[in-house]
Amino acid sequence: MDADELVEVCTVRDAIKAEIIKNALADEGIPCDIENESQAAMTGIFDIRIMVPAWHADHARKLIESHDHE
């Protein structure tokens, strides 16, 4: 796997939560892409995928997990 390849670190159904996660990752210097955000916002039935470069994945997952427990 290429270190810059994007990998999924979590899914959410709430576009606002996706933006909160994206901002938290950005604060830690982790670039993040959000996939399916517009479709999910319109229907609420699609998962929004949080994607980061593979070499950031472990750190991103830990940050997301700690954020969920706050």
N, CA, C and O atoms as a Tripos MOL2 file, in Angstrom:
@<TRIPOS>MOLECULE
protein
  280   279    70     0     0
PROTEIN
NO_CHARGES

@<TRIPOS>ATOM
      1 N           0.8380   -1.1750    0.0000 N.3       1 MET1
      2 CA          0.0000    0.0000    0.0000 C.3       1 MET1
      3 C           0.8850    1.2410    0.0000 C.2       1 MET1
      4 O           1.8430    1.3310    0.7670 O.2       1 MET1
      5 N           0.5600    2.1810   -0.8540 N.am      2 ASP2
      6 CA          1.2690    3.4480   -0.9340 C.3       2 ASP2
      7 C           0.9450    4.2800    0.3090 C.2       2 ASP2
      8 O          -0.2190    4.3640    0.7010 O.2       2 ASP2
      9 N           1.9350    4.8840    0.9230 N.am      3 ALA3
     10 CA          1.7350    5.6560    2.1540 C.3       3 ALA3
     11 C           0.7940    6.8370    1.9530 C.2       3 ALA3
     12 O           0.1400    7.2780    2.8980 O.2       3 ALA3
     13 N           0.7210    7.3520    0.7230 N.am      4 ASP4
     14 CA         -0.1630    8.4850    0.4490 C.3       4 ASP4
     15 C          -1.5550    8.0530   -0.0050 C.2       4 ASP4
     16 O          -2.4350    8.8940   -0.1910 O.2       4 ASP4
     17 N          -1.7570    6.7530   -0.1840 N.am      5 GLU5
     18 CA         -3.0750    6.2530   -0.5760 C.3       5 GLU5
     19 C          -4.0760    6.5660    0.5320 C.2       5 GLU5
     20 O          -3.7720    6.4000    1.7130 O.2       5 GLU5
     21 N          -5.2680    7.0210    0.1510 N.am      6 LEU6
     22 CA         -6.2840    7.3270    1.1470 C.3       6 LEU6
     23 C          -6.9500    6.0530    1.6370 C.2       6 LEU6
     24 O          -7.2970    5.1690    0.8540 O.2       6 LEU6
     25 N          -7.1200    5.9780    2.9550 N.am      7 VAL7
     26 CA         -7.7900    4.8400    3.5700 C.3       7 VAL7
     27 C          -8.9000    5.3690    4.4770 C.2       7 VAL7
     28 O          -8.8110    6.4730    5.0140 O.2       7 VAL7
     29 N          -9.9280    4.5700    4.6330 N.am      8 GLU8
     30 CA        -11.0510    4.9440    5.4880 C.3       8 GLU8
     31 C         -10.6790    4.7180    6.9500 C.2       8 GLU8
     32 O         -10.1960    3.6470    7.3180 O.2       8 GLU8
     33 N         -10.9070    5.7340    7.7770 N.am      9 VAL9
     34 CA        -10.6400    5.5790    9.2070 C.3       9 VAL9
     35 C         -11.9250    5.5270   10.0280 C.2       9 VAL9
     36 O         -11.9080    5.0620   11.1680 O.2       9 VAL9
     37 N         -13.0280    5.9930    9.4710 N.am     10 CYS10
     38 CA        -14.3230    5.8450   10.1350 C.3      10 CYS10
     39 C         -15.4350    6.2610    9.1810 C.2      10 CYS10
     40 O         -15.1950    6.8790    8.1440 O.2      10 CYS10
     41 N         -16.6480    5.9070    9.5610 N.am     11 THR11
     42 CA        -17.8300    6.3640    8.8310 C.3      11 THR11
     43 C         -18.8050    6.9670    9.8280 C.2      11 THR11
     44 O         -18.8950    6.5360   10.9780 O.2      11 THR11
     45 N         -19.5280    7.9670    9.3650 N.am     12 VAL12
     46 CA        -20.5750    8.6060   10.1640 C.3      12 VAL12
     47 C         -21.7560    8.8730    9.2380 C.2      12 VAL12
     48 O         -21.6180    8.7970    8.0180 O.2      12 VAL12
     49 N         -22.9030    9.1820    9.8060 N.am     13 ARG13
     50 CA        -24.0790    9.5270    8.9980 C.3      13 ARG13
     51 C         -24.4420   10.9980    9.1220 C.2      13 ARG13
     52 O         -25.3180   11.4880    8.4100 O.2      13 ARG13
     53 N         -23.7780   11.6930   10.0130 N.am     14 ASP14
     54 CA        -24.0780   13.0930   10.3030 C.3      14 ASP14
     55 C         -22.9920   13.9820    9.6910 C.2      14 ASP14
     56 O         -21.8210   13.8790   10.0560 O.2      14 ASP14
     57 N         -23.3900   14.8600    8.7550 N.am     15 ALA15
     58 CA        -22.4270   15.7260    8.0750 C.3      15 ALA15
     59 C         -21.7280   16.6670    9.0540 C.2      15 ALA15
     60 O         -20.5570   16.9960    8.8670 O.2      15 ALA15
     61 N         -22.4290   17.0960   10.0820 N.am     16 ILE16
     62 CA        -21.8110   17.9840   11.0740 C.3      16 ILE16
     63 C         -20.7190   17.2380   11.8370 C.2      16 ILE16
     64 O         -19.6400   17.7820   12.0700 O.2      16 ILE16
     65 N         -20.9970   15.9980   12.2230 N.am     17 LYS17
     66 CA        -19.9810   15.1950   12.9180 C.3      17 LYS17
     67 C         -18.7720   14.9760   12.0120 C.2      17 LYS17
     68 O         -17.6330   15.0080   12.4760 O.2      17 LYS17
     69 N         -19.0170   14.7550   10.7260 N.am     18 ALA18
     70 CA        -17.9110   14.5740    9.7790 C.3      18 ALA18
     71 C         -17.0190   15.8110    9.7460 C.2      18 ALA18
     72 O         -15.7950   15.6930    9.7100 O.2      18 ALA18
     73 N         -17.6230   16.9890    9.7590 N.am     19 GLU19
     74 CA        -16.8430   18.2310    9.7450 C.3      19 GLU19
     75 C         -16.0730   18.4140   11.0500 C.2      19 GLU19
     76 O         -14.9410   18.8970   11.0410 O.2      19 GLU19
     77 N         -16.6790   18.0330   12.1650 N.am     20 ILE20
     78 CA        -15.9850   18.1200   13.4580 C.3      20 ILE20
     79 C         -14.7510   17.2200   13.4510 C.2      20 ILE20
     80 O         -13.6760   17.6180   13.9000 O.2      20 ILE20
     81 N         -14.9220   16.0050   12.9360 N.am     21 ILE21
     82 CA        -13.7880   15.0760   12.8500 C.3      21 ILE21
     83 C         -12.7170   15.6320   11.9240 C.2      21 ILE21
     84 O         -11.5300   15.5950   12.2470 O.2      21 ILE21
     85 N         -13.1350   16.1440   10.7780 N.am     22 LYS22
     86 CA        -12.1810   16.7100    9.8160 C.3      22 LYS22
     87 C         -11.3740   17.8400   10.4600 C.2      22 LYS22
     88 O         -10.1570   17.9130   10.2880 O.2      22 LYS22
     89 N         -12.0490   18.7150   11.1980 N.am     23 ASN23
     90 CA        -11.3550   19.8280   11.8520 C.3      23 ASN23
     91 C         -10.4130   19.3400   12.9460 C.2      23 ASN23
     92 O          -9.3150   19.8750   13.1000 O.2      23 ASN23
     93 N         -10.8310   18.3310   13.7060 N.am     24 ALA24
     94 CA         -9.9680   17.7750   14.7560 C.3      24 ALA24
     95 C          -8.7110   17.1630   14.1460 C.2      24 ALA24
     96 O          -7.6140   17.3270   14.6800 O.2      24 ALA24
     97 N          -8.8730   16.4600   13.0320 N.am     25 LEU25
     98 CA         -7.7130   15.8730   12.3570 C.3      25 LEU25
     99 C          -6.8030   16.9690   11.8080 C.2      25 LEU25
    100 O          -5.5800   16.8800   11.9230 O.2      25 LEU25
    101 N          -7.3970   17.9990   11.2140 N.am     26 ALA26
    102 CA         -6.6060   19.1070   10.6710 C.3      26 ALA26
    103 C          -5.8060   19.7970   11.7720 C.2      26 ALA26
    104 O          -4.6630   20.1990   11.5550 O.2      26 ALA26
    105 N          -6.4110   19.9340   12.9590 N.am     27 ASP27
    106 CA         -5.7020   20.5460   14.0870 C.3      27 ASP27
    107 C          -4.4530   19.7580   14.4670 C.2      27 ASP27
    108 O          -3.5080   20.3180   15.0230 O.2      27 ASP27
    109 N          -4.4490   18.4640   14.1690 N.am     28 GLU28
    110 CA         -3.2980   17.6010   14.4510 C.3      28 GLU28
    111 C          -2.3810   17.4600   13.2330 C.2      28 GLU28
    112 O          -1.4170   16.6940   13.2630 O.2      28 GLU28
    113 N          -2.6830   18.2010   12.1670 N.am     29 GLY29
    114 CA         -1.8550   18.1540   10.9690 C.3      29 GLY29
    115 C          -2.1230   16.9640   10.0680 C.2      29 GLY29
    116 O          -1.2890   16.6100    9.2340 O.2      29 GLY29
    117 N          -3.2890   16.3430   10.2330 N.am     30 ILE30
    118 CA         -3.6380   15.1730    9.4240 C.3      30 ILE30
    119 C          -4.5970   15.6040    8.3210 C.2      30 ILE30
    120 O          -5.7140   16.0350    8.6080 O.2      30 ILE30
    121 N          -4.1720   15.4900    7.0590 N.am     31 PRO31
    122 CA         -5.0770   15.8300    5.9620 C.3      31 PRO31
    123 C          -6.2230   14.8250    5.8950 C.2      31 PRO31
    124 O          -6.0430   13.6420    6.1850 O.2      31 PRO31
    125 N          -7.3880   15.3030    5.5120 N.am     32 CYS32
    126 CA         -8.5750   14.4580    5.5390 C.3      32 CYS32
    127 C          -9.4850   14.7900    4.3630 C.2      32 CYS32
    128 O          -9.6870   15.9580    4.0330 O.2      32 CYS32
    129 N         -10.0240   13.7660    3.7440 N.am     33 ASP33
    130 CA        -11.0570   13.9300    2.7260 C.3      33 ASP33
    131 C         -12.3340   13.3130    3.2580 C.2      33 ASP33
    132 O         -12.3070   12.3180    3.9820 O.2      33 ASP33
    133 N         -13.4420   13.9110    2.8930 N.am     34 ILE34
    134 CA        -14.7470   13.3840    3.2770 C.3      34 ILE34
    135 C         -15.4420   12.9310    2.0020 C.2      34 ILE34
    136 O         -15.6070   13.7130    1.0660 O.2      34 ILE34
    137 N         -15.8490   11.6620    1.9690 N.am     35 GLU35
    138 CA        -16.5370   11.1140    0.7980 C.3      35 GLU35
    139 C         -18.0090   10.8930    1.1130 C.2      35 GLU35
    140 O         -18.3560   10.4870    2.2220 O.2      35 GLU35
    141 N         -18.8670   11.1560    0.1470 N.am     36 ASN36
    142 CA        -20.3210   10.9550    0.2200 C.3      36 ASN36
    143 C         -21.0270   11.9840    1.0890 C.2      36 ASN36
    144 O         -22.1810   11.7770    1.4640 O.2      36 ASN36
    145 N         -20.3690   13.0800    1.4180 N.am     37 GLU37
    146 CA        -20.9770   14.0570    2.3220 C.3      37 GLU37
    147 C         -22.2460   14.6610    1.7320 C.2      37 GLU37
    148 O         -23.2490   14.7780    2.4360 O.2      37 GLU37
    149 N         -22.2250   15.0440    0.4690 N.am     38 SER38
    150 CA        -23.4060   15.6910   -0.1070 C.3      38 SER38
    151 C         -24.5790   14.7260   -0.2210 C.2      38 SER38
    152 O         -25.7200   15.1160    0.0270 O.2      38 SER38
    153 N         -24.3230   13.4770   -0.5900 N.am     39 GLN39
    154 CA        -25.3990   12.4860   -0.6770 C.3      39 GLN39
    155 C         -25.9850   12.2040    0.6950 C.2      39 GLN39
    156 O         -27.2030   12.0950    0.8360 O.2      39 GLN39
    157 N         -25.1540   12.0870    1.6860 N.am     40 ALA40
    158 CA        -25.6280   11.7930    3.0390 C.3      40 ALA40
    159 C         -26.4270   12.9620    3.5920 C.2      40 ALA40
    160 O         -27.4330   12.7630    4.2730 O.2      40 ALA40
    161 N         -25.9860   14.1770    3.3040 N.am     41 ALA41
    162 CA        -26.6860   15.3540    3.8080 C.3      41 ALA41
    163 C         -28.0940   15.4470    3.2270 C.2      41 ALA41
    164 O         -29.0250   15.8820    3.9050 O.2      41 ALA41
    165 N         -28.2420   15.0360    1.9720 N.am     42 MET42
    166 CA        -29.5580   15.1110    1.3330 C.3      42 MET42
    167 C         -30.4890   14.0130    1.8120 C.2      42 MET42
    168 O         -31.6910   14.2410    1.9470 O.2      42 MET42
    169 N         -29.9630   12.8390    2.0690 N.am     43 THR43
    170 CA        -30.8340   11.7060    2.3700 C.3      43 THR43
    171 C         -30.7010   11.1810    3.7870 C.2      43 THR43
    172 O         -31.6660   10.6670    4.3530 O.2      43 THR43
    173 N         -29.5210   11.3050    4.3620 N.am     44 GLY44
    174 CA        -29.2840   10.7800    5.6980 C.3      44 GLY44
    175 C         -29.1560    9.2720    5.7610 C.2      44 GLY44
    176 O         -29.0810    8.7000    6.8490 O.2      44 GLY44
    177 N         -29.1280    8.6090    4.5890 N.am     45 ILE45
    178 CA        -29.0420    7.1460    4.6030 C.3      45 ILE45
    179 C         -27.6910    6.6140    4.1440 C.2      45 ILE45
    180 O         -27.4200    5.4200    4.2680 O.2      45 ILE45
    181 N         -26.8550    7.4760    3.6230 N.am     46 PHE46
    182 CA        -25.5330    7.0500    3.1630 C.3      46 PHE46
    183 C         -24.4960    7.3070    4.2460 C.2      46 PHE46
    184 O         -24.5810    8.2880    4.9850 O.2      46 PHE46
    185 N         -23.5250    6.4200    4.3290 N.am     47 ASP47
    186 CA        -22.4010    6.6470    5.2340 C.3      47 ASP47
    187 C         -21.4750    7.6950    4.6380 C.2      47 ASP47
    188 O         -21.2110    7.7000    3.4360 O.2      47 ASP47
    189 N         -20.9920    8.5740    5.4890 N.am     48 ILE48
    190 CA        -19.9690    9.5420    5.1140 C.3      48 ILE48
    191 C         -18.6420    8.9180    5.5110 C.2      48 ILE48
    192 O         -18.4470    8.5360    6.6650 O.2      48 ILE48
    193 N         -17.7390    8.8160    4.5590 N.am     49 ARG49
    194 CA        -16.4550    8.1550    4.8030 C.3      49 ARG49
    195 C         -15.3760    9.1940    5.0930 C.2      49 ARG49
    196 O         -15.1810   10.1350    4.3230 O.2      49 ARG49
    197 N         -14.6840    9.0110    6.2050 N.am     50 ILE50
    198 CA        -13.5550    9.8660    6.5740 C.3      50 ILE50
    199 C         -12.2920    9.1660    6.0860 C.2      50 ILE50
    200 O         -11.9780    8.0570    6.5170 O.2      50 ILE50
    201 N         -11.5730    9.8240    5.1830 N.am     51 MET51
    202 CA        -10.4110    9.2360    4.5280 C.3      51 MET51
    203 C          -9.1550   10.0560    4.8460 C.2      51 MET51
    204 O          -9.1750   11.2860    4.8060 O.2      51 MET51
    205 N          -8.0670    9.3510    5.1620 N.am     52 VAL52
    206 CA         -6.7820   10.0050    5.4220 C.3      52 VAL52
    207 C          -5.6850    9.2170    4.7020 C.2      52 VAL52
    208 O          -5.8880    8.0550    4.3500 O.2      52 VAL52
    209 N          -4.5180    9.8450    4.4810 N.am     53 PRO53
    210 CA         -3.4020    9.0900    3.9140 C.3      53 PRO53
    211 C          -3.0550    7.9080    4.8220 C.2      53 PRO53
    212 O          -3.1270    8.0110    6.0470 O.2      53 PRO53
    213 N          -2.6810    6.7940    4.2130 N.am     54 ALA54
    214 CA         -2.4300    5.5520    4.9540 C.3      54 ALA54
    215 C          -1.4460    5.7450    6.1000 C.2      54 ALA54
    216 O          -1.6290    5.1620    7.1690 O.2      54 ALA54
    217 N          -0.4160    6.5440    5.9020 N.am     55 TRP55
    218 CA          0.5940    6.6920    6.9510 C.3      55 TRP55
    219 C           0.0890    7.4840    8.1540 C.2      55 TRP55
    220 O           0.7640    7.5200    9.1830 O.2      55 TRP55
    221 N          -1.0950    8.1270    8.0520 N.am     56 HIS56
    222 CA         -1.7150    8.8310    9.1800 C.3      56 HIS56
    223 C          -2.8410    8.0210    9.8180 C.2      56 HIS56
    224 O          -3.3960    8.4400   10.8330 O.2      56 HIS56
    225 N          -3.1840    6.8790    9.2470 N.am     57 ALA57
    226 CA         -4.4000    6.1560    9.6380 C.3      57 ALA57
    227 C          -4.4310    5.7740   11.1190 C.2      57 ALA57
    228 O          -5.4370    6.0120   11.7860 O.2      57 ALA57
    229 N          -3.3720    5.1960   11.6380 N.am     58 ASP58
    230 CA         -3.3770    4.7610   13.0410 C.3      58 ASP58
    231 C          -3.5770    5.9420   13.9880 C.2      58 ASP58
    232 O          -4.3900    5.8780   14.9100 O.2      58 ASP58
    233 N          -2.8390    7.0040   13.7550 N.am     59 HIS59
    234 CA         -2.9600    8.1970   14.5990 C.3      59 HIS59
    235 C          -4.3650    8.7870   14.4810 C.2      59 HIS59
    236 O          -4.9590    9.1800   15.4850 O.2      59 HIS59
    237 N          -4.8940    8.8490   13.2660 N.am     60 ALA60
    238 CA         -6.2360    9.3990   13.0520 C.3      60 ALA60
    239 C          -7.2890    8.5780   13.7880 C.2      60 ALA60
    240 O          -8.1780    9.1420   14.4270 O.2      60 ALA60
    241 N          -7.1990    7.2720   13.7060 N.am     61 ARG61
    242 CA         -8.1720    6.4050   14.4010 C.3      61 ARG61
    243 C          -8.1260    6.6250   15.9150 C.2      61 ARG61
    244 O          -9.1680    6.6680   16.5700 O.2      61 ARG61
    245 N          -6.9250    6.7630   16.4650 N.am     62 LYS62
    246 CA         -6.7940    7.0020   17.9070 C.3      62 LYS62
    247 C          -7.4050    8.3440   18.2990 C.2      62 LYS62
    248 O          -8.0760    8.4480   19.3260 O.2      62 LYS62
    249 N          -7.1750    9.3650   17.4870 N.am     63 LEU63
    250 CA         -7.7580   10.6770   17.7720 C.3      63 LEU63
    251 C          -9.2810   10.6270   17.7130 C.2      63 LEU63
    252 O          -9.9610   11.1850   18.5740 O.2      63 LEU63
    253 N          -9.8090    9.9580   16.6970 N.am     64 ILE64
    254 CA        -11.2620    9.8520   16.5540 C.3      64 ILE64
    255 C         -11.8490    9.0900   17.7330 C.2      64 ILE64
    256 O         -12.8770    9.4820   18.2840 O.2      64 ILE64
    257 N         -11.1980    8.0130   18.1110 N.am     65 GLU65
    258 CA        -11.6820    7.2140   19.2410 C.3      65 GLU65
    259 C         -11.6690    8.0330   20.5310 C.2      65 GLU65
    260 O         -12.6270    7.9840   21.3020 O.2      65 GLU65
    261 N         -10.6030    8.7770   20.7720 N.am     66 SER66
    262 CA        -10.5370    9.5800   21.9960 C.3      66 SER66
    263 C         -11.5680   10.7030   21.9570 C.2      66 SER66
    264 O         -12.1230   11.0680   22.9940 O.2      66 SER66
    265 N         -11.8280   11.2500   20.7810 N.am     67 HIS67
    266 CA        -12.8250   12.3120   20.6290 C.3      67 HIS67
    267 C         -14.2250   11.7720   20.9040 C.2      67 HIS67
    268 O         -15.0500   12.4670   21.4960 O.2      67 HIS67
    269 N         -14.4990   10.5470   20.4820 N.am     68 ASP68
    270 CA        -15.8120    9.9330   20.6990 C.3      68 ASP68
    271 C         -16.0770    9.6660   22.1710 C.2      68 ASP68
    272 O         -17.2330    9.5880   22.5860 O.2      68 ASP68
    273 N         -15.0190    9.5250   22.9690 N.am     69 HIS69
    274 CA        -15.1850    9.2020   24.3820 C.3      69 HIS69
    275 C         -15.2100   10.4360   25.2800 C.2      69 HIS69
    276 O         -15.3010   10.3160   26.5010 O.2      69 HIS69
    277 N         -15.1300   11.6120   24.6810 N.am     70 GLU70
    278 CA        -15.1410   12.8490   25.4860 C.3      70 GLU70
    279 C         -16.5500   13.2290   25.8540 C.2      70 GLU70
    280 O         -16.7620   14.2380   26.5280 O.2      70 GLU70
@<TRIPOS>BOND
     1     1     2 1
     2     2     3 1
     3     3     4 2
     4     3     5 am
     5     5     6 1
     6     6     7 1
     7     7     8 2
     8     7     9 am
     9     9    10 1
    10    10    11 1
    11    11    12 2
    12    11    13 am
    13    13    14 1
    14    14    15 1
    15    15    16 2
    16    15    17 am
    17    17    18 1
    18    18    19 1
    19    19    20 2
    20    19    21 am
    21    21    22 1
    22    22    23 1
    23    23    24 2
    24    23    25 am
    25    25    26 1
    26    26    27 1
    27    27    28 2
    28    27    29 am
    29    29    30 1
    30    30    31 1
    31    31    32 2
    32    31    33 am
    33    33    34 1
    34    34    35 1
    35    35    36 2
    36    35    37 am
    37    37    38 1
    38    38    39 1
    39    39    40 2
    40    39    41 am
    41    41    42 1
    42    42    43 1
    43    43    44 2
    44    43    45 am
    45    45    46 1
    46    46    47 1
    47    47    48 2
    48    47    49 am
    49    49    50 1
    50    50    51 1
    51    51    52 2
    52    51    53 am
    53    53    54 1
    54    54    55 1
    55    55    56 2
    56    55    57 am
    57    57    58 1
    58    58    59 1
    59    59    60 2
    60    59    61 am
    61    61    62 1
    62    62    63 1
    63    63    64 2
    64    63    65 am
    65    65    66 1
    66    66    67 1
    67    67    68 2
    68    67    69 am
    69    69    70 1
    70    70    71 1
    71    71    72 2
    72    71    73 am
    73    73    74 1
    74    74    75 1
    75    75    76 2
    76    75    77 am
    77    77    78 1
    78    78    79 1
    79    79    80 2
    80    79    81 am
    81    81    82 1
    82    82    83 1
    83    83    84 2
    84    83    85 am
    85    85    86 1
    86    86    87 1
    87    87    88 2
    88    87    89 am
    89    89    90 1
    90    90    91 1
    91    91    92 2
    92    91    93 am
    93    93    94 1
    94    94    95 1
    95    95    96 2
    96    95    97 am
    97    97    98 1
    98    98    99 1
    99    99   100 2
   100    99   101 am
   101   101   102 1
   102   102   103 1
   103   103   104 2
   104   103   105 am
   105   105   106 1
   106   106   107 1
   107   107   108 2
   108   107   109 am
   109   109   110 1
   110   110   111 1
   111   111   112 2
   112   111   113 am
   113   113   114 1
   114   114   115 1
   115   115   116 2
   116   115   117 am
   117   117   118 1
   118   118   119 1
   119   119   120 2
   120   119   121 am
   121   121   122 1
   122   122   123 1
   123   123   124 2
   124   123   125 am
   125   125   126 1
   126   126   127 1
   127   127   128 2
   128   127   129 am
   129   129   130 1
   130   130   131 1
   131   131   132 2
   132   131   133 am
   133   133   134 1
   134   134   135 1
   135   135   136 2
   136   135   137 am
   137   137   138 1
   138   138   139 1
   139   139   140 2
   140   139   141 am
   141   141   142 1
   142   142   143 1
   143   143   144 2
   144   143   145 am
   145   145   146 1
   146   146   147 1
   147   147   148 2
   148   147   149 am
   149   149   150 1
   150   150   151 1
   151   151   152 2
   152   151   153 am
   153   153   154 1
   154   154   155 1
   155   155   156 2
   156   155   157 am
   157   157   158 1
   158   158   159 1
   159   159   160 2
   160   159   161 am
   161   161   162 1
   162   162   163 1
   163   163   164 2
   164   163   165 am
   165   165   166 1
   166   166   167 1
   167   167   168 2
   168   167   169 am
   169   169   170 1
   170   170   171 1
   171   171   172 2
   172   171   173 am
   173   173   174 1
   174   174   175 1
   175   175   176 2
   176   175   177 am
   177   177   178 1
   178   178   179 1
   179   179   180 2
   180   179   181 am
   181   181   182 1
   182   182   183 1
   183   183   184 2
   184   183   185 am
   185   185   186 1
   186   186   187 1
   187   187   188 2
   188   187   189 am
   189   189   190 1
   190   190   191 1
   191   191   192 2
   192   191   193 am
   193   193   194 1
   194   194   195 1
   195   195   196 2
   196   195   197 am
   197   197   198 1
   198   198   199 1
   199   199   200 2
   200   199   201 am
   201   201   202 1
   202   202   203 1
   203   203   204 2
   204   203   205 am
   205   205   206 1
   206   206   207 1
   207   207   208 2
   208   207   209 am
   209   209   210 1
   210   210   211 1
   211   211   212 2
   212   211   213 am
   213   213   214 1
   214   214   215 1
   215   215   216 2
   216   215   217 am
   217   217   218 1
   218   218   219 1
   219   219   220 2
   220   219   221 am
   221   221   222 1
   222   222   223 1
   223   223   224 2
   224   223   225 am
   225   225   226 1
   226   226   227 1
   227   227   228 2
   228   227   229 am
   229   229   230 1
   230   230   231 1
   231   231   232 2
   232   231   233 am
   233   233   234 1
   234   234   235 1
   235   235   236 2
   236   235   237 am
   237   237   238 1
   238   238   239 1
   239   239   240 2
   240   239   241 am
   241   241   242 1
   242   242   243 1
   243   243   244 2
   244   243   245 am
   245   245   246 1
   246   246   247 1
   247   247   248 2
   248   247   249 am
   249   249   250 1
   250   250   251 1
   251   251   252 2
   252   251   253 am
   253   253   254 1
   254   254   255 1
   255   255   256 2
   256   255   257 am
   257   257   258 1
   258   258   259 1
   259   259   260 2
   260   259   261 am
   261   261   262 1
   262   262   263 1
   263   263   264 2
   264   263   265 am
   265   265   266 1
   266   266   267 1
   267   267   268 2
   268   267   269 am
   269   269   270 1
   270   270   271 1
   271   271   272 2
   272   271   273 am
   273   273   274 1
   274   274   275 1
   275   275   276 2
   276   275   277 am
   277   277   278 1
   278   278   279 1
   279   279   280 2
@<TRIPOS>SUBSTRUCTURE
     1 MET1         2 RESIDUE 1 A MET
     2 ASP2         6 RESIDUE 1 A ASP
     3 ALA3        10 RESIDUE 1 A ALA
     4 ASP4        14 RESIDUE 1 A ASP
     5 GLU5        18 RESIDUE 1 A GLU
     6 LEU6        22 RESIDUE 1 A LEU
     7 VAL7        26 RESIDUE 1 A VAL
     8 GLU8        30 RESIDUE 1 A GLU
     9 VAL9        34 RESIDUE 1 A VAL
    10 CYS10       38 RESIDUE 1 A CYS
    11 THR11       42 RESIDUE 1 A THR
    12 VAL12       46 RESIDUE 1 A VAL
    13 ARG13       50 RESIDUE 1 A ARG
    14 ASP14       54 RESIDUE 1 A ASP
    15 ALA15       58 RESIDUE 1 A ALA
    16 ILE16       62 RESIDUE 1 A ILE
    17 LYS17       66 RESIDUE 1 A LYS
    18 ALA18       70 RESIDUE 1 A ALA
    19 GLU19       74 RESIDUE 1 A GLU
    20 ILE20       78 RESIDUE 1 A ILE
    21 ILE21       82 RESIDUE 1 A ILE
    22 LYS22       86 RESIDUE 1 A LYS
    23 ASN23       90 RESIDUE 1 A ASN
    24 ALA24       94 RESIDUE 1 A ALA
    25 LEU25       98 RESIDUE 1 A LEU
    26 ALA26      102 RESIDUE 1 A ALA
    27 ASP27      106 RESIDUE 1 A ASP
    28 GLU28      110 RESIDUE 1 A GLU
    29 GLY29      114 RESIDUE 1 A GLY
    30 ILE30      118 RESIDUE 1 A ILE
    31 PRO31      122 RESIDUE 1 A PRO
    32 CYS32      126 RESIDUE 1 A CYS
    33 ASP33      130 RESIDUE 1 A ASP
    34 ILE34      134 RESIDUE 1 A ILE
    35 GLU35      138 RESIDUE 1 A GLU
    36 ASN36      142 RESIDUE 1 A ASN
    37 GLU37      146 RESIDUE 1 A GLU
    38 SER38      150 RESIDUE 1 A SER
    39 GLN39      154 RESIDUE 1 A GLN
    40 ALA40      158 RESIDUE 1 A ALA
    41 ALA41      162 RESIDUE 1 A ALA
    42 MET42      166 RESIDUE 1 A MET
    43 THR43      170 RESIDUE 1 A THR
    44 GLY44      174 RESIDUE 1 A GLY
    45 ILE45      178 RESIDUE 1 A ILE
    46 PHE46      182 RESIDUE 1 A PHE
    47 ASP47      186 RESIDUE 1 A ASP
    48 ILE48      190 RESIDUE 1 A ILE
    49 ARG49      194 RESIDUE 1 A ARG
    50 ILE50      198 RESIDUE 1 A ILE
    51 MET51      202 RESIDUE 1 A MET
    52 VAL52      206 RESIDUE 1 A VAL
    53 PRO53      210 RESIDUE 1 A PRO
    54 ALA54      214 RESIDUE 1 A ALA
    55 TRP55      218 RESIDUE 1 A TRP
    56 HIS56      222 RESIDUE 1 A HIS
    57 ALA57      226 RESIDUE 1 A ALA
    58 ASP58      230 RESIDUE 1 A ASP
    59 HIS59      234 RESIDUE 1 A HIS
    60 ALA60      238 RESIDUE 1 A ALA
    61 ARG61      242 RESIDUE 1 A ARG
    62 LYS62      246 RESIDUE 1 A LYS
    63 LEU63      250 RESIDUE 1 A LEU
    64 ILE64      254 RESIDUE 1 A ILE
    65 GLU65      258 RESIDUE 1 A GLU
    66 SER66      262 RESIDUE 1 A SER
    67 HIS67      266 RESIDUE 1 A HIS
    68 ASP68      270 RESIDUE 1 A ASP
    69 HIS69      274 RESIDUE 1 A HIS
    70 GLU70      278 RESIDUE 1 A GLU
